[in-house]
Amino acid sequence: MATKRDKIKRNIKKQGPIPTIIFLCIIFAFLSFILNLFRVSGNVTEAGTLETSVVTVNNIFGKEGIKYLLNNSISNFTVLDSIIYIIMSLIAVSILESSGFLKHLITPLKKIKPKYVTLIFIFIGMISSIFGDFSYALLLPLAGVSYKLLGRNPSLGIITMFLGITIGYGIGITPNYQDYLLGLITTKSATSIDTSYHYNLFSNLYISLASILILTISSTILVEKTLSKKFLRYDEKDNLNISRKAFIISMSIFIFLVGVMIYSIIPGLPFSGILLYDGTKEYIVRLFGPNSAFGNGYMLILIFILVLCSYIYGRISGNIRNSNDTTYSLTKSFENTGYIFVLLFFSSIMLGLLEWSNIGDVIATNIIDFIGSLNFSGFPLLLIIFLLVIVISIIMPSTLLKWNILGPIMVPLLMRANITPAFAQTVFAFSDSVGKLFSPIYIYLIVAIGFLYKSDSNMNTSIFSTMKKMMPVILIISLISFVIIIGWYLIGLPLGISSSITM
């Protein structure tokens, strides 16, 4: 006979995402009141200077807290980057599907075994980190539609892609702008011990390549063994035409336009580099920095190319016949998306409450102070850091915010244990990626749940039920990630180009 505790646990897992988010808001609000009442605080160390400042918890029930909620709840929602990413991505996915272009692209995948389809999608997710958060907005709905066209459950495709992107978030083969910003914090944090240190963006290249290979294969096996069996096959007929002529023309234009885009970001060639920022020598800043035309516009360029090529395919194949078809093709994927935007609205309130109250900052600083007080080194130190970064990520998923707090303490701590700053950042990146999988407040988990509801409104898409489905994969991937780190450390393999693990 089920106990009262078991019934409560089942009710929590079945609770819809919106009530869950509201419930979490209430918990965080009361937590801010309690921590403020007991004057709980933490010391934040500034990278480079080692100067510390005290951060305290703000009470959301106080006068300033009420003012904050009223003044910022709407603005926090309107500036949420994920909303823009999703709108742009849905336009591209809509016409890719409606034109038949996507169907033509993935039809060859019907001839291979499902496990290899899973492998391909996880690998794409793992290497997509160069596009940052935009990869979630584009690839989650694209995976759902692709799985539907392949006769597989679209919900399985969305979850598979979410796992792939998140696992590879901090270990992508190609560095992105976030890696550069993390490297700046690492460099400043290391100067208290080594003033000449400078972080190299490719300092973890070798471990990244090996990790992508190992985690792609292991994730594929885990998804096929644990997740695939939980989703029924999907059988939906469509009347989209397939045209070899349309495909050849569309792909030729696609390859040409992508080639032009790539040429425009290669410096030093005739008439090239026009989309790069000229105010610095750092290529990653020229490419993705805040003043870069490419960094600010690559999403628009990519969406334009996808829309144009899809439209051409649709017109030639006959899937898009007139202006009404064009309008429908650009908006089809927006059906049943209201749920996603409502989720994001309540999530923006929750995340704004957390940021203003400083709950995550205080918890993170106290945890990192605890780590700093330990006299461990080697394997025990790496294990504790790996686990505690995961714990911090549950309440603070933001990578940059975490490293800004953890880096100034964690980097010197590991340097004193004869571990290089580059490996310290690598350990953080691995544990940060895994930690996002454990966080019920990670914004792109909530986005994924919105797309799951869109693909099947009858499915139990609560936050905790979705996490429960993924948990076997998450736990084993966490273990494998740590084994990679500790194995690399014990064997002493080179970390990357001109980079080692020990000093």
Secondary structure, DSSP 8 states (H G I E B T S, - for coil): ---HHHHHHHHHHHS-HHHHHHHHHHHHHHHHHHHHHTT-EEEEE-TTT--EEEEE---TTSHHHHHHHHHHHHHHHHT-HHHHHHHHHHHHHHHHHHTSHHHHHHGGGGGS-HHHHHHHHHHHHHHGGGGTTHHHHHHHHHHHHHHHHTTS-HHHHHHHHHHHHHHTTTS-SS--HHHHHHHHHHHHHHTTT-TT----TTTTHHHHHHHHHHHHHHHHHHIIIIIGGGS------------HHHHHHHHHHHHHHHHHHHHTT-TTSTT--TTS--S-S-HHHHHHSTT-HHHHHHHHHHHHHHHHHHHHHHHHHTS--SHHHHHHHHHGGGTT-HHHHHHHHHHHHHHHHHHHHTHHHHHHHHHHHHHHH----HHHHHHHHHHHHHHHHHH---HHHHHHHHHHHHHHHHHHTTB-HHHHHHHHHHHHHHHHHH-TT-HHHHHHHHHHHHH-TTS---HHHHHHHHHHHHHHHHHHHHHHHHHHHHHT---BTTB-SB-
